[in-house]
Amino acid sequence: MKKFKVAFIGAGSMASEHLKAFSSIKEFNICGIYSRRSSKCHDLKKKYKTLKIYDSIKKMYIGLKPDLVIVAINEINLYKVCKEIFKYKWTCLLEKPPGYTFSNYKKILSIASYYLKKNIFVALNRRMYSSTILLKKKINEKKYLKKKRKVIVVDQQEPFNLKGFWPNIILKNLHFANSIHLIDYFNIFCRGDMINIKTRRVNLKKNSYIINSIIKFSSGDIGIYRAFWNIKKKWSVRVSISNIVCYLKPLEFFYVYKRKKKPLKKIKKVDLDFKPGFKLQAKNTLNFLKNKKNNLVSLIQVEKTMSLIQKIYSYK
């Protein structure tokens, strides 16, 4: 059995979650890690004995020749790291967002184009949630395929509560850094191309406001985005089609309501044992490395979501 070597850049909480998922698959060999915070690397090595700690990305690549590198670092440093890692032949899986602004994302995309790299993916793990897959399977049943969909996404962000924890430039662009989790659902459930978008901002008390967007797609599907800034609200997704209404609320749980019937709730055990979506994402990465069908999202494909975020928040 061929084993694929996996290296990591970053040693924070997200890297730890990726380590847990990838180490659970026998075809992966967890081999190396680099981080500016070497103490964090040593903490992870206590749990994952096969990890070799390196003091540079270049040394790690030359020493191990990994098949895959997983990048889980602060968005501010992503561009600089991508300038180096895209030189090498490994497959890259980047934690989201792939840039803290749309222009920053385009700069990263241009590096990939320069090196003609097509094996770069973005870890949009909510596409891999069992709840997301169950909802998508439901609305893609034959009897619903020709029906128009109404997708309502509720977002909530509190940048003022995050001061001191995240850099100011990230807080100013939290609609990329954190809202990507929610806005990507429009590109999961709405079909066709976006043809029109109207956004308005409703100001409430000091520093609190609501963003309301109506997004129309060429398929006839309609997306409604409601973002509550510095207001308590829970993330949720609602898809209405024909005689059913489907919910992800919280996002890890799938509910479907039919007329005059009790709601059905489902969640798969894999999203309880691992950070939701991470185990399936690791399996899809393995499929790519084995030249098999997979559902990974490439750096090029994610432009659709990054562009939508830009358009929603370009209101006047």
Summary of the structure (lengths in Angstrom):
residues: 316
radius of gyration: 20.2
end to end distance: 57.0
largest distance: 62.8
contacts: 1018
relative contact order: 0.15
helix: 38%
strand: 28%
